[in-house]
Amino acid sequence: MSTRFLVLYWFPRDDDREPRLGIAVPKGSGTAVERNRVKRRLRETWRDRLEDIPPGRDYVLIARPALGETLQSRDSAWLGDRLEEVLGKAAA
């Protein structure tokens, strides 16, 4: 599933444990400091919504280059909305 800012892949697992997350931020998104900042904010947003995410799956979240630039002027609620948007597409 993809949106303007995020791409989400999910893979089923054989157990019903808590969902795991892998994050990728391409080099085109900025310097290492900027990419790590994006990863930290995505992990934090993911943890805030963990109870709403179905168990038994592994997820890979890929940030598109536009996300890093846009996050500099946006708050965590905006990022949460983007994450919910891509998760909503995956649930459909």
C-alpha positions in Angstrom: 0.0 0.0 0.0 1.3 3.4 -0.7 0.5 7.1 -0.2 2.3 10.3 -1.1 4.6 10.0 1.9 4.7 6.3 2.9 4.8 2.8 1.5 3.7 -0.1 3.6 4.4 -3.8 3.1 3.0 -6.4 5.4 3.7 -10.1 5.7 1.6 -12.7 7.6 3.2 -14.6 10.5 2.4 -18.0 11.9 1.8 -16.6 15.4 -0.4 -13.9 17.0 2.4 -11.9 18.6 2.7 -8.2 18.6 3.3 -6.8 15.1 6.9 -6.0 14.2 8.1 -3.0 12.3 11.0 -2.4 9.9 11.6 1.2 8.7 13.6 2.3 5.7 14.4 5.9 4.8 16.2 6.4 1.5 19.3 8.5 1.2 17.4 10.9 -1.0 15.6 12.0 2.1 18.5 14.0 3.4 21.5 13.6 5.7 22.0 10.7 8.1 20.8 13.0 10.9 17.6 13.9 9.1 16.9 10.2 8.1 17.4 9.1 11.7 15.0 11.8 12.9 12.4 10.5 10.5 12.9 7.0 11.8 12.6 8.1 15.4 9.4 9.9 14.7 7.9 7.0 12.8 8.8 4.6 15.6 7.2 6.8 18.2 4.0 7.2 16.1 3.9 3.5 15.5 4.1 2.8 19.3 1.3 5.2 20.0 -1.0 3.2 17.6 0.3 -0.3 18.4 -2.9 -1.4 20.1 -4.9 -0.6 17.0 -2.6 -2.6 14.6 -3.6 -6.2 14.0 -1.2 -8.8 15.5 0.3 -11.7 13.5 1.9 -9.6 10.9 5.3 -8.0 10.1 5.3 -4.6 8.6 7.9 -2.7 6.5 7.4 1.1 6.4 9.3 3.0 3.7 9.4 6.8 3.9 9.3 8.6 0.6 11.8 11.5 0.2 9.0 14.1 0.5 8.3 13.0 4.1 11.6 14.2 5.5 11.1 17.7 4.2 7.5 17.9 5.2 8.1 16.7 8.7 10.2 19.7 9.5 7.1 21.9 9.6 4.5 19.4 10.8 3.7 17.9 14.2 3.3 14.3 15.4 -0.5 14.4 14.9 0.0 15.0 11.2 2.4 12.1 11.0 -0.1 10.0 12.9 -2.7 10.8 10.3 -0.4 9.8 7.5 0.4 6.5 9.2 -3.3 5.8 9.8 -4.0 6.6 6.2 -1.6 3.9 4.9 -2.7 1.4 7.6 -6.3 2.0 6.6 -5.5 1.1 3.0 -3.7 -2.1 4.2 -6.8 -3.1 6.2 -9.1 -2.7 3.3 
